[in-house]
């Protein structure tokens, strides 16, 4: 037997004063009396002790010495050599991913895993040590190697539930690095088996799997994205995917809302393991939050709904400078994303910033700053020289890769008396005639983009073709740019970057869907967000923003993980859960010595009350 604190044995010296107190006799006092009648009584009380009375006194002394010996040995923390040689070094990996929130076992799989973890911790023997790692979203060490059970239990209780993906493989690698220099090491995994390589890890010598949960069917939304149409200025598209991760066919209903208003409702019939994909084409200038949800309750609520952010299509001011053309006026008025104003006279001042200026026939010698669309120019400008008239040009070349020519064909369109232009610089030719003369061209200048169409709308049939409104819509989209057309919904566990507003020096706060605030770390002009561990809408606002203030930025985060939505463990995953057995023998020796000392104290009190010892 060895002692962890051998110096504590010095307390055994207390046995000396204990023995001295028992050896000392009470010294009789001399007392003068007036009579000797009481001598006989005093003699009777102090008559010589019998052998039993002496043994009673000695037994009490031995009990006191035994109590002291037990306490001193306990202070020295004795241990046997085999305890050191056979001490285990364990790492408890707790899967707190999204699938562990399933309630097929009450109250949840994660709660059951924590109960298993408490049982394992209570079964630690003296000199055993354990560390705790959470394996959801990203591996995180909640407690280093220690044998203190209270610390381990507290760390286990602090592991939160997340909607993140499983990172059990990475957590096991981290655990192995913690135990790389240890003997008798083992990694204990509390999981439902919903991760790659589960069957192989279950057979590893240094890994012990403890299963959690049951084989349960589930239906979930595994994808939801919303984007603005690149063709229709007020249109948008929603992509949704629903997966039946169960062994039985399922009937349910998919409901999609935009800002609380119903967009579409689709009944679904899904075969076992089947997936349903659908694209919804809708129209609205308003943006906001798109919510898709299933009307079917199951064991995992996190994937029964998903969010997406639809960018708002801003109303674009357009100023049409013309002496009169019904086709032009109507093609812009029919666009819900345009606020049209018509000027019958030349502009006397520069157009407001952000305004698209459309010149029909009469154009100034110097085009104003900002986006400009010119149709049938009648004179030269700072960007081109006007030439003679092309009588009946036929379009033979089109730039099919340009977004301005998407879904447009001009080879069968009559374009009489189109103007011949000699551009200055290097514009992009979108359509040209047989002679090589440009009929539709784009200038990308620093002051603003310029688009020129040389066709005479009054004499040709272009305004009567479906290509005309499509060209107008493409032009509006080209001037506006494609920025903000798609704000991609991200999956839990992702890390995204947010570009700060220009010249911003304010501090920002990130709010999780549950309302948990956190300071947003900012690096130069970008801020890093994540890893995101909750499903819902994450928002960013100023640190001093009011409660009802509009967020600076919104980000939709969904489970979007088929593996997490599948609550069925692998077929060949049948691990043994008997890792450690708790019991009285798991207590350290000093603990048993303390109990023995208290037992002797109780025994001494009982014997004294029974007058068996004095």
VEXDREN-2710 file (C-alpha; in Angstrom, 1 decimal):
% VEXDREN-2710
k/r/px/py/pz
1/UNK/0.0/0.0/0.0
2/UNK/1.2/3.5/-0.8
3/UNK/0.1/6.9/0.3
4/UNK/-0.6/9.9/-1.8
5/UNK/0.1/12.3/1.1
6/UNK/2.6/10.5/3.4
7/UNK/3.2/13.6/5.4
8/UNK/-0.4/13.5/6.7
9/UNK/0.6/10.4/8.8
10/UNK/2.3/12.8/11.2
11/UNK/-1.1/13.4/12.7
12/UNK/-0.7/9.9/14.3
13/UNK/1.3/11.7/17.0
14/UNK/-2.0/12.7/18.5
15/UNK/-2.2/9.2/20.0
16/UNK/0.3/10.4/22.7
17/UNK/-1.9/13.0/24.4
18/UNK/-4.9/10.6/24.1
19/UNK/-2.9/7.9/26.1
20/UNK/-1.7/10.5/28.6
21/UNK/-5.3/11.6/29.3
22/UNK/-6.3/8.0/29.9
23/UNK/-3.3/7.3/32.2
24/UNK/-3.7/10.4/34.4
25/UNK/-5.6/9.7/37.6
26/UNK/-7.8/12.1/39.5
27/UNK/-5.8/13.5/42.4
28/UNK/-7.7/13.4/45.7
29/UNK/-8.0/16.5/47.7
30/UNK/-7.6/16.8/51.4
31/UNK/-10.9/17.9/53.0
32/UNK/-11.2/18.5/56.8
33/UNK/-14.4/16.9/58.2
34/UNK/-16.0/17.1/61.5
35/UNK/-16.6/13.4/61.9
36/UNK/-15.3/10.0/60.6
37/UNK/-18.7/8.6/60.0
38/UNK/-18.2/9.1/56.2
39/UNK/-14.8/7.3/55.9
40/UNK/-16.5/4.0/55.3
41/UNK/-18.6/5.5/52.6
42/UNK/-15.6/7.0/50.8
43/UNK/-13.7/3.8/51.1
44/UNK/-16.6/1.9/49.5
45/UNK/-16.7/4.4/46.6
46/UNK/-12.9/4.2/46.0
47/UNK/-12.3/0.6/46.6
48/UNK/-9.7/-1.1/44.3
49/UNK/-10.9/-1.7/40.7
50/UNK/-11.8/-5.1/39.5
51/UNK/-10.2/-6.6/36.4
52/UNK/-13.4/-6.0/34.3
53/UNK/-13.4/-2.3/35.3
54/UNK/-9.8/-2.0/34.1
55/UNK/-10.6/-3.7/30.8
56/UNK/-13.5/-1.4/30.3
57/UNK/-11.2/1.5/30.6
58/UNK/-8.7/0.0/28.2
59/UNK/-11.3/-0.9/25.6
60/UNK/-12.4/2.8/25.5
61/UNK/-8.8/3.8/24.9
62/UNK/-8.4/1.3/22.1
63/UNK/-11.5/2.5/20.4
64/UNK/-10.2/6.1/20.5
65/UNK/-6.9/5.0/19.1
66/UNK/-8.6/3.1/16.3
67/UNK/-10.7/6.1/15.3
68/UNK/-7.6/8.3/15.2
69/UNK/-5.8/5.7/13.1
70/UNK/-8.6/5.5/10.6
71/UNK/-8.7/9.3/10.2
72/UNK/-4.9/9.6/9.8
73/UNK/-4.9/6.8/7.2
74/UNK/-7.7/8.6/5.3
75/UNK/-5.8/11.9/5.3
76/UNK/-2.8/10.0/3.8
77/UNK/-5.1/8.8/0.9
78/UNK/-3.8/5.3/0.7
79/UNK/-3.9/3.4/-2.6
80/UNK/-2.8/0.0/-3.9
81/UNK/-0.3/-0.4/-6.8
82/UNK/-2.9/-2.2/-8.9
83/UNK/-5.1/0.9/-8.7
84/UNK/-2.5/3.0/-10.5
85/UNK/-1.6/0.3/-13.0
86/UNK/-5.2/-0.4/-14.0
87/UNK/-6.5/3.2/-13.8
88/UNK/-8.5/4.1/-16.9
89/UNK/-8.3/7.3/-19.0
90/UNK/-11.7/7.9/-20.7
91/UNK/-13.2/10.5/-23.0
92/UNK/-17.0/10.8/-23.0
93/UNK/-18.2/12.0/-26.5
94/UNK/-21.8/13.3/-26.3
95/UNK/-23.6/13.8/-29.6
96/UNK/-25.6/16.9/-29.3
97/UNK/-26.5/17.3/-32.9
98/UNK/-30.0/18.0/-34.4
99/UNK/-31.1/14.4/-34.5
100/UNK/-30.4/14.1/-30.7
101/UNK/-33.4/16.4/-30.2
102/UNK/-35.8/13.8/-31.4
103/UNK/-38.4/12.9/-28.8
104/UNK/-38.9/9.2/-29.7
105/UNK/-37.5/8.6/-26.2
106/UNK/-38.8/11.1/-23.6
107/UNK/-37.9/13.8/-23.1
108/UNK/-35.3/13.6/-25.8
109/UNK/-32.4/11.5/-27.1
110/UNK/-29.9/14.1/-25.7
111/UNK/-31.5/13.9/-22.2
112/UNK/-31.3/10.1/-22.4
113/UNK/-27.6/10.4/-23.4
114/UNK/-26.9/12.6/-20.4
115/UNK/-28.5/10.0/-18.1
116/UNK/-26.3/7.3/-19.6
117/UNK/-23.3/9.7/-19.1
118/UNK/-24.2/10.2/-15.4
119/UNK/-24.3/6.4/-14.9
120/UNK/-20.9/6.1/-16.5
121/UNK/-19.5/8.9/-14.4
122/UNK/-20.8/7.4/-11.2
123/UNK/-19.1/4.1/-12.2
124/UNK/-15.6/5.7/-12.3
125/UNK/-13.2/3.9/-10.0
126/UNK/-10.6/5.6/-7.8
127/UNK/-7.7/7.0/-10.0
128/UNK/-9.9/6.8/-13.2
129/UNK/-10.0/10.1/-15.1
130/UNK/-12.4/11.3/-17.7
131/UNK/-12.9/14.2/-20.2
132/UNK/-16.1/15.3/-21.9
133/UNK/-16.5/16.4/-25.5
134/UNK/-19.6/17.6/-27.3
135/UNK/-19.9/16.5/-30.9
136/UNK/-22.6/18.7/-32.4
137/UNK/-21.9/21.6/-34.9
138/UNK/-18.2/21.5/-34.0
139/UNK/-16.3/19.4/-31.4
140/UNK/-15.9/21.2/-28.1
141/UNK/-14.1/20.1/-24.9
142/UNK/-16.4/20.8/-22.0
143/UNK/-14.1/19.2/-19.4
144/UNK/-10.5/18.1/-19.4
145/UNK/-9.2/14.9/-17.8
146/UNK/-10.3/14.8/-14.2
147/UNK/-11.5/12.2/-11.7
148/UNK/-13.7/14.7/-9.8
149/UNK/-17.2/13.4/-10.4
150/UNK/-19.0/16.6/-9.4
151/UNK/-17.0/18.6/-12.0
152/UNK/-17.8/16.0/-14.7
153/UNK/-21.5/16.0/-13.9
154/UNK/-21.6/19.8/-14.1
155/UNK/-19.9/19.8/-17.4
156/UNK/-22.3/17.1/-18.7
157/UNK/-25.3/19.2/-17.7
158/UNK/-23.9/22.2/-19.5
159/UNK/-23.9/20.6/-22.9
160/UNK/-26.6/22.4/-24.9
161/UNK/-29.0/21.1/-27.5
162/UNK/-28.2/22.3/-31.0
163/UNK/-29.6/22.0/-34.5
164/UNK/-26.1/21.5/-35.9
165/UNK/-24.8/18.5/-37.9
166/UNK/-23.1/15.5/-36.2
167/UNK/-19.3/15.8/-35.8
168/UNK/-18.7/12.5/-34.0
169/UNK/-15.9/11.5/-36.3
170/UNK/-14.0/14.7/-35.6
171/UNK/-14.8/14.5/-31.9
172/UNK/-13.3/11.0/-31.7
173/UNK/-10.1/12.2/-33.4
174/UNK/-9.9/15.0/-30.9
175/UNK/-10.4/12.5/-28.0
176/UNK/-7.7/10.3/-29.4
177/UNK/-5.3/13.2/-29.4
178/UNK/-6.2/13.9/-25.7
179/UNK/-5.4/10.2/-24.9
180/UNK/-2.4/9.8/-27.1
181/UNK/0.1/9.4/-24.2
182/UNK/-2.3/7.5/-21.8
183/UNK/-2.6/3.9/-21.0
184/UNK/-5.9/1.9/-20.6
185/UNK/-7.6/4.6/-22.7
186/UNK/-11.0/4.4/-24.3
187/UNK/-13.4/6.7/-26.1
188/UNK/-17.1/6.3/-25.1
189/UNK/-19.6/7.7/-27.6
190/UNK/-23.2/8.5/-26.7
191/UNK/-25.0/8.8/-30.0
192/UNK/-27.9/7.7/-32.1
193/UNK/-25.5/6.5/-34.8
194/UNK/-26.6/9.1/-37.4
195/UNK/-23.1/9.8/-38.8
196/UNK/-20.7/8.4/-41.4
197/UNK/-18.5/5.5/-40.5
198/UNK/-20.6/4.5/-37.5
199/UNK/-20.4/0.7/-38.2
200/UNK/-16.6/0.9/-38.5
201/UNK/-16.1/2.9/-35.4
202/UNK/-18.4/0.5/-33.4
203/UNK/-15.8/-2.2/-34.1
204/UNK/-12.7/-0.2/-33.1
205/UNK/-10.8/-1.4/-30.0
206/UNK/-10.4/2.1/-28.5
207/UNK/-14.0/3.2/-29.1
208/UNK/-17.1/2.1/-27.2
209/UNK/-20.5/3.0/-28.6
210/UNK/-23.5/3.5/-26.3
211/UNK/-26.7/3.6/-28.4
212/UNK/-29.4/6.3/-27.8
213/UNK/-32.9/6.4/-29.2
214/UNK/-35.0/4.0/-31.3
215/UNK/-35.4/3.4/-35.0
216/UNK/-37.9/6.1/-35.9
217/UNK/-39.4/7.4/-39.2
218/UNK/-39.3/11.1/-40.0
219/UNK/-40.3/13.5/-42.7
220/UNK/-38.4/16.7/-43.1
221/UNK/-37.8/19.7/-45.4
222/UNK/-34.2/19.3/-46.5
223/UNK/-33.9/22.3/-48.8
224/UNK/-35.5/25.7/-49.2
225/UNK/-34.2/28.6/-51.3
226/UNK/-35.9/31.7/-52.7
227/UNK/-34.5/34.0/-55.4
228/UNK/-35.6/36.8/-57.6
229/UNK/-36.3/36.0/-61.3
230/UNK/-33.7/37.3/-63.7
231/UNK/-36.4/37.6/-66.4
232/UNK/-39.6/38.8/-64.6
233/UNK/-38.9/42.0/-62.7
234/UNK/-41.6/41.2/-60.1
235/UNK/-41.2/37.4/-60.2
236/UNK/-39.5/35.1/-57.8
237/UNK/-38.9/31.3/-57.5
238/UNK/-38.9/29.0/-54.5
239/UNK/-37.1/25.7/-54.5
240/UNK/-38.3/23.2/-51.9
241/UNK/-37.2/19.6/-51.2
242/UNK/-39.0/17.2/-48.8
243/UNK/-37.6/13.8/-47.9
244/UNK/-39.4/10.8/-46.3
245/UNK/-36.7/9.2/-44.1
246/UNK/-38.9/6.3/-42.9
247/UNK/-39.7/2.7/-43.8
248/UNK/-43.4/3.5/-44.5
249/UNK/-45.2/5.7/-47.1
250/UNK/-46.3/9.1/-45.8
251/UNK/-49.0/11.5/-46.8
252/UNK/-48.6/15.2/-45.7
253/UNK/-49.1/18.7/-46.9
254/UNK/-46.4/21.3/-47.7
255/UNK/-47.5/24.9/-46.9
256/UNK/-45.5/28.0/-48.0
257/UNK/-46.0/31.5/-46.7
258/UNK/-44.5/34.9/-47.5
259/UNK/-44.7/37.3/-44.6
260/UNK/-47.6/35.3/-43.1
261/UNK/-49.6/35.2/-46.4
262/UNK/-50.2/31.8/-48.0
263/UNK/-48.3/31.4/-51.2
264/UNK/-49.0/27.8/-52.1
265/UNK/-50.2/24.5/-50.5
266/UNK/-49.1/21.2/-52.0
267/UNK/-50.4/17.7/-50.9
268/UNK/-47.6/15.1/-50.9
269/UNK/-47.5/11.3/-51.1
270/UNK/-44.0/10.1/-50.5
271/UNK/-42.9/6.5/-50.8
272/UNK/-40.3/5.1/-48.2
273/UNK/-37.0/6.9/-48.7
274/UNK/-38.4/9.1/-51.5
275/UNK/-37.8/12.8/-52.0
276/UNK/-40.0/15.5/-53.6
277/UNK/-38.5/18.4/-55.4
278/UNK/-40.6/21.4/-56.7
279/UNK/-40.0/24.9/-58.0
280/UNK/-42.7/27.4/-57.2
281/UNK/-42.8/30.5/-59.6
282/UNK/-44.6/33.5/-58.0
283/UNK/-44.8/37.2/-58.5
284/UNK/-44.5/40.0/-55.9
285/UNK/-42.4/43.1/-55.5
286/UNK/-42.4/42.7/-51.8
287/UNK/-39.6/40.8/-50.1
288/UNK/-39.5/39.2/-46.7
289/UNK/-39.4/35.9/-45.0
290/UNK/-40.5/32.8/-46.7
291/UNK/-41.7/30.0/-44.4
292/UNK/-42.3/26.4/-45.5
293/UNK/-43.8/23.9/-43.1
294/UNK/-45.2/20.4/-43.0
295/UNK/-48.5/19.8/-41.3
296/UNK/-47.3/16.4/-40.0
297/UNK/-46.0/16.1/-36.5
298/UNK/-43.1/13.7/-35.9
299/UNK/-40.2/13.0/-33.6
300/UNK/-38.0/15.8/-34.9
301/UNK/-39.6/19.2/-35.1
302/UNK/-36.5/21.0/-36.4
303/UNK/-37.0/20.0/-40.0
304/UNK/-40.7/20.3/-40.1
305/UNK/-40.2/24.0/-41.1
306/UNK/-37.6/26.0/-43.0
307/UNK/-37.0/29.6/-43.8
308/UNK/-35.7/31.7/-46.7
309/UNK/-35.1/35.4/-47.2
310/UNK/-36.6/36.9/-50.4
311/UNK/-34.9/40.2/-51.4
312/UNK/-37.3/43.1/-52.0
313/UNK/-37.5/44.3/-55.6
314/UNK/-37.1/48.0/-55.3
315/UNK/-39.4/50.2/-57.4
316/UNK/-37.1/51.8/-60.0
317/UNK/-37.9/55.4/-61.1
318/UNK/-37.8/55.8/-64.9
319/UNK/-38.0/59.1/-66.7
320/UNK/-39.1/58.8/-70.4
321/UNK/-38.1/61.7/-72.6
322/UNK/-40.2/61.5/-75.8
323/UNK/-42.5/63.6/-77.9
324/UNK/-44.9/60.6/-77.8
325/UNK/-44.7/56.9/-78.2
326/UNK/-47.4/54.7/-76.9
327/UNK/-45.4/51.5/-77.1
328/UNK/-42.6/52.8/-74.9
329/UNK/-45.0/54.2/-72.4
330/UNK/-47.0/51.0/-72.1
331/UNK/-44.0/48.7/-71.9
332/UNK/-42.8/50.5/-68.8
333/UNK/-46.2/51.1/-67.3
334/UNK/-46.9/47.3/-67.5
335/UNK/-43.8/46.6/-65.3
336/UNK/-44.8/46.6/-61.6
337/UNK/-41.2/47.4/-60.6
338/UNK/-41.2/50.7/-62.4
339/UNK/-42.4/54.1/-61.4
340/UNK/-42.7/56.0/-64.8
341/UNK/-42.7/59.7/-65.4
342/UNK/-42.9/61.1/-69.0
343/UNK/-41.4/64.3/-70.1
344/UNK/-42.4/65.8/-73.5
345/UNK/-39.7/68.3/-73.4
346/UNK/-35.9/68.0/-73.0
347/UNK/-34.6/67.7/-69.5
348/UNK/-33.5/71.0/-67.9
349/UNK/-31.6/69.4/-65.0
350/UNK/-29.7/66.2/-64.2
351/UNK/-32.0/63.3/-63.3
352/UNK/-32.1/62.3/-59.6
353/UNK/-29.6/59.6/-58.5
354/UNK/-30.8/56.1/-59.2
355/UNK/-33.2/57.2/-62.0
356/UNK/-33.1/55.4/-65.4
357/UNK/-33.4/58.0/-68.2
358/UNK/-34.9/56.9/-71.5
359/UNK/-34.4/59.1/-74.5
360/UNK/-36.5/58.5/-77.6
361/UNK/-35.1/60.1/-80.8
362/UNK/-33.9/63.4/-79.3
363/UNK/-30.8/63.0/-77.2
364/UNK/-28.4/65.6/-75.8
365/UNK/-24.9/65.9/-77.1
366/UNK/-23.6/64.8/-73.8
367/UNK/-25.5/62.1/-72.0
368/UNK/-26.3/62.7/-68.3
369/UNK/-24.7/60.7/-65.6
370/UNK/-26.4/57.6/-64.4
371/UNK/-28.1/54.8/-66.4
372/UNK/-29.3/55.8/-69.8
373/UNK/-31.4/54.0/-72.4
374/UNK/-31.5/55.5/-75.9
375/UNK/-34.0/54.3/-78.6
376/UNK/-33.8/55.5/-82.2
377/UNK/-31.2/58.2/-81.7
378/UNK/-31.4/61.1/-84.2
379/UNK/-28.1/62.8/-83.5
380/UNK/-24.5/62.3/-82.4
381/UNK/-23.4/62.3/-78.8
382/UNK/-20.2/61.9/-76.8
383/UNK/-20.4/58.1/-77.3
384/UNK/-21.2/57.7/-81.0
385/UNK/-21.4/59.4/-84.4
386/UNK/-24.7/59.2/-86.2
387/UNK/-24.6/57.9/-89.7
388/UNK/-27.0/57.3/-92.6
389/UNK/-30.2/55.2/-92.4
390/UNK/-30.1/51.4/-92.9
391/UNK/-33.2/50.7/-94.9
392/UNK/-34.1/47.1/-94.1
393/UNK/-31.4/45.6/-91.8
394/UNK/-31.6/41.9/-91.0
395/UNK/-30.2/40.7/-87.7
396/UNK/-27.7/38.0/-88.3
397/UNK/-25.6/38.0/-85.1
398/UNK/-26.8/38.0/-81.5
399/UNK/-24.8/37.8/-78.3
400/UNK/-26.7/34.8/-76.8
401/UNK/-24.6/34.8/-73.6
402/UNK/-25.5/38.3/-72.6
403/UNK/-28.4/38.6/-70.0
404/UNK/-29.7/41.5/-72.2
405/UNK/-30.5/39.0/-74.9
406/UNK/-31.9/36.2/-72.8
407/UNK/-35.0/34.7/-74.4
408/UNK/-34.9/37.2/-77.3
409/UNK/-34.7/36.4/-81.0
410/UNK/-34.4/39.3/-83.5
411/UNK/-33.6/37.4/-86.7
412/UNK/-37.3/37.5/-87.9
413/UNK/-38.1/41.0/-86.8
414/UNK/-38.6/43.8/-89.3
415/UNK/-36.4/46.9/-88.5
416/UNK/-36.8/49.5/-91.3
417/UNK/-34.8/52.7/-91.3
418/UNK/-32.6/51.9/-88.4
419/UNK/-29.8/54.4/-87.7
420/UNK/-26.2/53.6/-88.5
421/UNK/-23.9/54.3/-85.6
422/UNK/-20.2/54.7/-85.4
423/UNK/-19.4/54.1/-81.7
424/UNK/-16.6/55.8/-79.8
425/UNK/-14.7/53.4/-77.7
426/UNK/-15.3/49.7/-77.3
427/UNK/-19.0/49.0/-76.6
428/UNK/-20.5/45.5/-76.4
429/UNK/-22.4/44.6/-79.6
430/UNK/-25.6/42.7/-78.7
431/UNK/-27.1/42.5/-82.2
432/UNK/-25.8/43.5/-85.6
433/UNK/-26.9/43.5/-89.2
434/UNK/-25.5/41.6/-92.2
435/UNK/-23.4/44.6/-93.0
436/UNK/-21.8/44.4/-89.5
437/UNK/-23.4/47.6/-88.3
438/UNK/-24.5/47.5/-84.7
439/UNK/-28.3/47.6/-84.0
440/UNK/-28.2/47.0/-80.3
441/UNK/-25.2/47.9/-78.2
442/UNK/-24.2/48.6/-74.6
443/UNK/-21.6/51.0/-73.1
444/UNK/-20.1/50.4/-69.7
445/UNK/-18.9/53.9/-68.7
446/UNK/-17.9/55.1/-65.2
447/UNK/-20.7/57.6/-65.0
448/UNK/-23.3/54.9/-65.6
449/UNK/-24.3/52.2/-68.1
450/UNK/-25.7/53.2/-71.5
451/UNK/-27.8/51.0/-73.8
452/UNK/-28.6/52.0/-77.4
453/UNK/-31.3/50.5/-79.7
454/UNK/-31.2/52.1/-83.2
455/UNK/-34.6/50.7/-84.4
456/UNK/-37.5/52.9/-85.5
457/UNK/-40.4/51.6/-83.3
458/UNK/-43.0/53.4/-85.4
459/UNK/-42.1/51.7/-88.7
460/UNK/-41.0/48.3/-87.6
461/UNK/-42.9/45.4/-86.0
462/UNK/-40.6/45.0/-82.9
463/UNK/-43.2/46.6/-80.5
464/UNK/-45.7/43.9/-81.7
465/UNK/-43.3/41.0/-80.9
466/UNK/-43.0/39.3/-77.6
467/UNK/-39.3/40.1/-77.7
468/UNK/-40.0/43.8/-77.0
469/UNK/-41.3/43.5/-73.4
470/UNK/-38.6/40.9/-72.7
471/UNK/-35.9/43.2/-74.0
472/UNK/-37.3/46.0/-71.7
473/UNK/-37.3/43.7/-68.7
474/UNK/-33.8/42.5/-69.4
475/UNK/-32.6/46.0/-69.8
476/UNK/-34.1/47.0/-66.4
477/UNK/-32.5/44.0/-64.8
478/UNK/-29.1/44.8/-66.4
479/UNK/-29.2/48.4/-65.2
480/UNK/-30.2/47.3/-61.7
481/UNK/-27.6/44.6/-61.5
482/UNK/-28.1/41.1/-60.1
483/UNK/-26.8/42.0/-56.5
484/UNK/-29.3/40.9/-53.9
485/UNK/-31.3/38.6/-56.3
486/UNK/-30.4/35.6/-54.2
487/UNK/-29.8/35.6/-50.5
488/UNK/-28.9/32.0/-50.0
489/UNK/-30.3/30.1/-47.0
490/UNK/-27.5/28.3/-45.2
491/UNK/-27.4/25.0/-43.4
492/UNK/-26.7/24.7/-39.7
493/UNK/-23.1/24.3/-38.9
494/UNK/-22.1/26.8/-41.6
495/UNK/-19.8/29.8/-41.3
496/UNK/-20.8/32.8/-43.5
497/UNK/-19.3/36.2/-44.0
498/UNK/-21.3/39.5/-44.1
499/UNK/-20.1/42.5/-46.0
500/UNK/-20.4/45.6/-43.8
501/UNK/-22.0/48.8/-45.1
502/UNK/-19.5/51.2/-46.6
503/UNK/-17.6/53.4/-44.2
504/UNK/-19.3/51.7/-41.2
505/UNK/-17.7/52.1/-37.8
506/UNK/-20.6/51.0/-35.7
507/UNK/-20.5/47.9/-33.5
508/UNK/-23.0/45.1/-34.4
509/UNK/-24.8/42.4/-32.4
510/UNK/-25.8/39.0/-33.7
511/UNK/-29.1/37.6/-32.5
512/UNK/-29.8/33.9/-32.7
513/UNK/-33.4/32.7/-33.5
514/UNK/-33.9/32.1/-29.8
515/UNK/-32.9/35.7/-29.1
516/UNK/-29.4/35.0/-27.7
517/UNK/-27.3/38.1/-28.4
518/UNK/-23.5/38.0/-29.1
519/UNK/-21.0/40.6/-30.2
520/UNK/-20.2/40.3/-33.9
521/UNK/-16.4/40.0/-34.6
522/UNK/-15.5/42.4/-37.4
523/UNK/-12.4/42.0/-39.6
524/UNK/-11.8/44.9/-42.0
525/UNK/-14.9/45.2/-44.2
526/UNK/-16.3/41.7/-43.4
527/UNK/-17.8/40.0/-40.4
528/UNK/-17.7/36.3/-39.7
529/UNK/-20.9/34.7/-38.6
530/UNK/-21.0/31.2/-37.3
531/UNK/-20.9/28.3/-36.9
532/UNK/-24.7/28.6/-36.9
533/UNK/-26.2/26.1/-34.5
534/UNK/-29.9/27.0/-34.5
535/UNK/-32.6/26.8/-37.2
536/UNK/-34.5/30.0/-37.9
537/UNK/-33.8/33.6/-38.8
538/UNK/-30.5/35.1/-37.5
539/UNK/-30.4/38.9/-37.4
540/UNK/-27.7/41.6/-37.1
541/UNK/-28.4/45.0/-35.7
542/UNK/-26.5/47.8/-34.1
543/UNK/-25.6/47.3/-30.5
544/UNK/-27.7/50.3/-29.5
545/UNK/-30.6/49.5/-31.8
546/UNK/-34.2/49.7/-30.5
547/UNK/-36.3/46.6/-30.0
548/UNK/-38.6/47.5/-32.9
549/UNK/-35.9/48.7/-35.3
550/UNK/-35.4/46.9/-38.6
551/UNK/-32.5/44.6/-38.6
552/UNK/-29.4/45.5/-40.6
553/UNK/-29.2/42.0/-42.0
554/UNK/-31.2/38.8/-41.9
555/UNK/-30.0/35.3/-42.6
556/UNK/-32.1/32.1/-42.9
557/UNK/-30.6/29.0/-41.4
558/UNK/-32.2/25.5/-41.8
559/UNK/-31.3/22.0/-40.9
560/UNK/-30.9/21.1/-44.6
561/UNK/-29.2/17.8/-43.7
562/UNK/-30.7/14.5/-44.9
563/UNK/-28.4/12.6/-42.5
564/UNK/-29.8/14.5/-39.5
565/UNK/-33.3/14.1/-40.6
566/UNK/-32.9/10.3/-40.9
567/UNK/-33.6/9.0/-37.4
568/UNK/-32.9/5.4/-38.3
569/UNK/-29.5/4.1/-37.1
570/UNK/-27.4/1.9/-39.4
571/UNK/-28.6/-1.7/-39.7
572/UNK/-25.4/-3.2/-38.6
573/UNK/-24.8/-0.8/-35.7
574/UNK/-25.4/-2.9/-32.6
575/UNK/-22.9/-1.7/-29.9
576/UNK/-22.7/-2.9/-26.3
577/UNK/-23.7/-0.3/-23.8
578/UNK/-22.2/-2.0/-20.7
579/UNK/-19.2/0.3/-20.4
580/UNK/-18.7/0.8/-16.7
581/UNK/-20.6/-0.6/-13.8
582/UNK/-21.2/1.6/-10.8
583/UNK/-20.9/0.1/-7.3
584/UNK/-19.6/0.5/-3.7
585/UNK/-16.3/-0.9/-4.8
586/UNK/-15.7/2.1/-7.0
587/UNK/-15.2/4.3/-4.0
588/UNK/-11.6/5.3/-3.0
589/UNK/-10.0/3.7/0.0
590/UNK/-9.9/6.9/2.1
591/UNK/-13.7/7.1/1.6
592/UNK/-14.1/3.7/3.1
593/UNK/-11.8/4.6/6.0
594/UNK/-13.9/7.7/6.8
595/UNK/-17.0/5.5/6.9
596/UNK/-15.3/3.0/9.2
597/UNK/-14.2/5.9/11.6
598/UNK/-17.8/7.1/11.8
599/UNK/-19.0/3.6/12.4
600/UNK/-16.5/3.3/15.4
601/UNK/-17.7/6.6/16.8
602/UNK/-21.3/5.4/16.7
603/UNK/-20.3/2.0/18.2
604/UNK/-18.4/3.8/21.0
605/UNK/-21.4/6.0/21.8
606/UNK/-23.6/2.9/21.9
607/UNK/-21.2/1.0/24.2
608/UNK/-20.8/4.0/26.5
609/UNK/-24.6/4.4/26.8
610/UNK/-24.9/0.7/27.6
611/UNK/-22.1/1.1/30.3
612/UNK/-20.0/-1.5/28.6
613/UNK/-17.1/0.9/28.4
614/UNK/-16.2/3.9/30.6
END
